[in-house]
Amino acid sequence: MANLGGGADGEPEFQIAPMIDVLLVLLIFFMSIASTAVTRYDPTIALPVAPDAEKKEDSQGELVFNIAWHPERGAAVMTFEETRVETAEVRGILEHRLKTQPAARVLIRSDHAAPVRHVQSVVAAAAAAGVAEVTFAAVVR
C-alpha cells in the first residue's frame, strides 16, 4: 500500500496549503463585496441631524443618490453609483432599474446645506418612475 503522507505513528498530517487557498479566495470575495458597498456612499456629504431617526434594517435593493452641496460654487452635484447625473436623467435611470429590480427603493443622501429643491427633484422623479419607497439618510445625535 502507498504511504498517504502520515506521520510515523500512522496519523494523517494536516495540510495547510489547501486551507490557505480557500482563505485567500474568501478574502478576495469579501474585499470585492465591501468595496462596492462602500463606494455607493459619498463620505464628503455632511448629513442632516435627525434625533428621532431609526437605523435601517438592510440596504438590499437600495438605489443611492448622493447630493453634495458646494457653497463656493453655489451648486449641487448629484451622483448615482459614482457617476454624476443631472436631474432630468433620474427618472430614466429609475425606470430602467425598476425593470430588473421591481422592489428597489431610493435612498437620498443629501448634504445638510443643500437646498431642498434638489432633494424634491429626486423624490418627484422617483414618484414618476413608480418607486414605492424613498428613504433619507441622516445622522442621529
N, C-alpha and C positions, 0 to 999 in steps of 0.2 A: 504494500500500500504506500501511496505517496504521503510525504510529510506535509501537513497543511499549515505550516508556519507556527506551530505551537511552541511552547516553552519546553524545557527539558522534562518537566513532570506531566506533560500531556495537556496542559491548559492552553486555550487559544490566546493569542496575542491580540491586544486592542489596536485596530488600525486607525490611525489619526488622520491620514490623508483624505479619505472619503468624507470624514466629518468636516474637515476644513473646507473642502469643495462645496458642500451643502451650505455651510455658514456663509461663505463668500457670495453664493448665489442669493441667499436670503438678504444679506446686507445690501447688495446691489438693487434688489427688488424694492426694499423698503426705502432706500435712498431716492430712487426714482419716483416713488409714490409721494414721499414727503416733499420733494422739490416742486412737484406740480401743485400740491395743495397749498404750499406757502406762497408761491408766486401769484396766486389769484388775488391776494390782498396787498394793497399798496401801503407800505409801512410809513410813508410820509404823511398820510392823512391823519389829521387830529380830529378824532371822532367827537361828536357831541356827548355831553354828560346826561345820563338818564338814571336817576337814583332808584326808580322802580322797575328798571329793565330786568328781564328774565333771561337766563342762559338758554341758548337754543339746544335742542336735543341732538340734532345731527346736521351735517352740511351736505348730505347726499342730494343731488339734483338741483343745487343752487347755481343760478346764473348771476355772477357777481359783477356789479357795475361800480367802479371807483370814480368818485367825483372829487378831484383835487382843486383847491382854490389857490390861485396865485395872485395875492393882493398887489404885488408890484406891477403886474400887467393888467390887473382888474379883469382876469379871465379865469374861467373854469376849464379844466381838462378832464374829459370823461374817457375812461379806459374800460375795455372788456377783454378779458384773457390777455392782458399785457399789450393790447392793441388799442390805439387811440381811435375813438369813434365819435361821430357827430350825432346830434340829437335826431336828425332825420333818418339815420341808419338804424336806430334802436328797434323800432317796430319790425323791420325786416329781419333783423338778427333774431328777435324773439319768436317770430312766426316760423322761421326756419328751424330753430331749436325745438319748438313745441311739436313739430312733426316727428322728431326722433325721441323726444322726452316729453310726453304729454303731461306728466306730473311735475314738471320743473317749476321752480319758484324763483323769484327775483330777490336778490339781496342788494340793497343800496348802501354803499359805504361812502358817505359824503362828509367832506370837511365841515367842521362846525361853523366856519366863517363863510361858507359858500352860500350865495343867495338861493332862496328856496325855489325859485323858478327852474333851476337846473334839476332839482330833485323831482319837482312836479312834472317836468317833461318826461322823465323816465317812468314815473307812475302812470302818466297818461298813455305812453307808448305800450306799457305792459297791459293796461286795460284794453287798449285797442287790439292788441295781439291775442287776447284771451287768456292771459296769465291769471290763475286763480288766487295766488298768494304772493304778496310783496312784503318783505320784511326790511327793517332798517337796523344798521349796526350802530351801537352806542357803547359808551363806557359807563360802568356802574361805579359811582364814588359816593 
